């Protein structure tokens, strides 16, 4: 069963992972725990139906028992290299995880692994949908972030100002 460790110190091993259709999972995971989230969001924004389904589900419902059951069904039986190492700089033990290379050949297993990683390192809180109604993109942001880009934020503020100006002219 997939469990949450609640640690933001979890990292991937430095060994490069398989790149699937331009999705370099190892690079995202080695950046930071939210690097996998950025990769999943990038695939969803490019129109990948499986990634879009997972991201929509995570943004709308967060972590539920049914989500954990689905992820468990997908990644069950997959071999993962998992071990603890002592990080010299921080003097803390950190998890190093790596899925088996051939498990990343299957697209459903790859995205299931990505969601399992996000749940494990508790990196789901940053997944959001852009607040601009015309924009249908997802992004990874901080607690106060509302838009996927500065452009969307600017469009929102301009529309809000024009609406207020129209209302003032009617009075």
TAGINOR-V301843 format. One record per residue. RES is the residue in three letters. SS is DSSP state (H for helix, E for strand, C for the rest). Layout:
[[RES	SS] [RES	SS]]
//
This chain:
[[UNK	C] [UNK	C] [UNK	C] [UNK	C] [UNK	C] [UNK	C] [UNK	C] [UNK	C] [UNK	C] [UNK	C] [UNK	E] [UNK	E] [UNK	C] [UNK	C] [UNK	C] [UNK	C] [UNK	C] [UNK	C] [UNK	E] [UNK	E] [UNK	C] [UNK	C] [UNK	E] [UNK	E] [UNK	H] [UNK	H] [UNK	H] [UNK	H] [UNK	H] [UNK	H] [UNK	H] [UNK	C] [UNK	C] [UNK	C] [UNK	H] [UNK	H] [UNK	H] [UNK	H] [UNK	H] [UNK	H] [UNK	H] [UNK	H] [UNK	H] [UNK	H] [UNK	H] [UNK	C] [UNK	C] [UNK	C] [UNK	H] [UNK	H] [UNK	H] [UNK	H] [UNK	H] [UNK	H] [UNK	H] [UNK	H] [UNK	H] [UNK	H] [UNK	H] [UNK	H] [UNK	H] [UNK	C] [UNK	C] [UNK	C] [UNK	H] [UNK	H] [UNK	H] [UNK	H] [UNK	H] [UNK	H] [UNK	H] [UNK	H] [UNK	H] [UNK	H] [UNK	H] [UNK	C] [UNK	C] [UNK	C] [UNK	C] [UNK	E] [UNK	E] [UNK	E] [UNK	E] [UNK	E] [UNK	E] [UNK	E] [UNK	E] [UNK	C] [UNK	C] [UNK	C] [UNK	C] [UNK	E] [UNK	E] [UNK	E] [UNK	E] [UNK	E] [UNK	E] [UNK	E] [UNK	E] [UNK	C] [UNK	H] [UNK	H] [UNK	H] [UNK	H] [UNK	C] [UNK	C] [UNK	H] [UNK	H] [UNK	H] [UNK	H] [UNK	H] [UNK	H] [UNK	H] [UNK	H] [UNK	H] [UNK	H] [UNK	H] [UNK	H] [UNK	H] [UNK	H] [UNK	C] [UNK	C] [UNK	C] [UNK	C] [UNK	C] [UNK	C] [UNK	E] [UNK	E] [UNK	E] [UNK	C] [UNK	C] [UNK	C] [UNK	C] [UNK	C] [UNK	C] [UNK	C] [UNK	C] [UNK	E] [UNK	E] [UNK	E] [UNK	C] [UNK	C] [UNK	C] [UNK	C] [UNK	C] [UNK	C] [UNK	C] [UNK	C] [UNK	C] [UNK	H] [UNK	H] [UNK	H] [UNK	H] [UNK	H] [UNK	H] [UNK	H] [UNK	H] [UNK	H] [UNK	H] [UNK	H] [UNK	H] [UNK	H] [UNK	H] [UNK	H] [UNK	H] [UNK	H] [UNK	H] [UNK	H] [UNK	H] [UNK	H] [UNK	C]]
//
